[in-house]
């Protein structure tokens, strides 16, 4: 049987590689992650992480200067998390990133929190919506993975309007 080289298993796009490394690194901190989560209509975060004490982090992965400068929605994500972070690779010019946000250095295999984002706790009502969306999105993806025949009707959960 032919073996698969580790690089063949990596996502093709650099942003997806960062998502993978961030999710791996945060798992080491006892967080679980959902990638490409839609917390509200018109928003899609790269990674949403749920911590062991119920804390919710949003991580936006940026592959380069142009990717960062093109992002016009990131401030809208602040209302959907307790802490916000940028995730970039070691070549990214980190001086471009706002100093009042968190910073994670990542590659396709791991990540390290370099700077904690300030804590701005969600209200109870908002936390309930975010946790429900997180759980239902994760469960629907798992169901689609376990039973591919349901893929036609199991889609990502749409947040409440």
TANORQUI-V988440 format. One record per residue. RES is the residue in one letter. SS is DSSP state (hx for helix, st for strand, lp for the rest). PHI is phi in radians with two decimals (none if undefined). PSI is psi in whole degrees, -180 to 180 (none if undefined). Layout:
RES,SS,PHI,PSI
RES,SS,PHI,PSI
This chain:
X,lp,none,133
X,lp,-1.29,141
X,lp,-1.63,157
X,lp,-1.74,128
X,lp,-1.17,143
X,hx,-0.94,-37
X,hx,-1.15,-25
X,hx,-1.24,-20
X,hx,-1.55,-8
X,lp,-1.39,146
X,lp,-1.05,150
X,lp,-1.28,-35
X,lp,-1.58,143
X,hx,-1.09,-37
X,hx,-1.09,-38
X,hx,-1.23,-33
X,hx,-1.15,-41
X,hx,-1.11,-42
X,hx,-1.00,-44
X,hx,-1.08,-48
X,hx,-1.12,-40
X,hx,-1.08,-47
X,hx,-1.08,-39
X,hx,-1.15,-47
X,hx,-1.11,-42
X,hx,-1.24,-28
X,hx,-1.07,-35
X,lp,-1.15,-18
X,lp,-1.75,14
X,lp,1.24,28
X,lp,-1.71,151
X,st,-1.99,148
X,st,-2.24,150
X,st,-2.20,128
X,st,-1.62,151
X,st,0.94,51
X,st,-1.62,139
X,lp,-1.79,100
X,lp,-1.36,-25
X,lp,-2.72,154
X,lp,-0.94,133
X,lp,1.54,-4
X,lp,-2.12,143
X,lp,-2.55,111
X,st,-1.48,148
X,st,-1.18,-48
X,st,-2.46,130
X,st,-2.00,131
X,st,-2.07,139
X,st,-2.01,121
X,lp,-1.56,174
X,lp,-1.16,-21
X,lp,-1.83,15
X,lp,1.53,6
X,lp,-1.23,146
X,st,-2.09,122
X,st,-2.02,144
X,st,-2.00,132
X,st,-2.17,123
X,st,-1.79,125
X,st,-1.66,128
X,lp,-2.15,126
X,lp,-1.53,-14
X,lp,-3.10,179
X,hx,-0.98,-48
X,hx,-1.11,-40
X,hx,-1.07,-44
X,hx,-1.14,-47
X,hx,-1.15,-26
X,hx,-1.40,-14
X,lp,-1.35,113
X,lp,-1.90,-1
X,lp,-1.92,-6
X,hx,-1.03,-34
X,hx,-1.16,-24
X,hx,-1.18,-21
X,hx,-1.34,-21
X,hx,-1.07,-29
X,hx,-1.34,-2
X,hx,-2.08,17
X,lp,-2.67,164
X,lp,-1.49,-29
X,st,-2.53,146
X,st,-2.09,139
X,st,-2.36,151
X,st,-1.73,142
X,st,-2.08,126
X,st,-2.42,165
X,lp,-1.55,177
X,lp,-1.16,-16
X,lp,-1.62,-6
X,lp,-1.25,138
X,lp,-1.32,88
X,hx,-1.10,-17
X,hx,-1.15,-15
X,hx,-1.27,-26
X,lp,-1.38,140
X,lp,-1.01,131
X,lp,-1.14,-22
X,lp,-1.55,17
X,lp,-2.09,163
X,st,-1.34,162
X,st,-2.41,130
X,st,-2.17,127
X,st,-1.64,131
X,st,-2.52,161
X,lp,-2.39,-165
X,lp,-1.27,-11
X,lp,-1.97,-21
X,lp,-2.90,176
X,st,-2.69,157
X,st,-2.38,130
X,st,-1.32,117
X,st,-1.67,-37
X,st,-2.49,125
X,lp,-1.28,136
X,lp,-1.29,153
X,lp,-1.11,146
X,lp,-1.50,125
X,lp,-2.30,89
X,lp,-1.03,139
X,lp,-1.22,151
X,lp,-1.20,161
X,hx,-1.03,-43
X,hx,-1.14,-44
X,hx,-1.16,-42
X,hx,-1.02,-42
X,hx,-1.06,-44
X,hx,-1.11,-46
X,hx,-1.12,-46
X,hx,-1.11,-40
X,hx,-1.13,-44
X,hx,-1.11,-43
X,hx,-1.04,-52
X,hx,-1.12,-45
X,hx,-1.20,-36
X,hx,-1.14,-48
X,hx,-1.07,-44
X,hx,-1.16,-40
X,hx,-1.16,-37
X,hx,-1.18,-41
X,hx,-1.10,-43
X,hx,-1.08,-43
X,hx,-1.12,-34
X,hx,-1.23,-45
X,hx,-1.26,-30
X,lp,-2.36,80
X,hx,-0.99,-23
X,hx,-1.14,-17
X,hx,-1.60,-2
X,lp,-1.01,-28
X,lp,-1.17,-28
X,lp,-2.09,-9
X,lp,-1.70,107
X,lp,-2.16,171
X,lp,-1.02,145
X,lp,-1.29,134
X,lp,-1.51,134
X,lp,-1.18,158
X,lp,-1.09,147
X,lp,-1.65,none
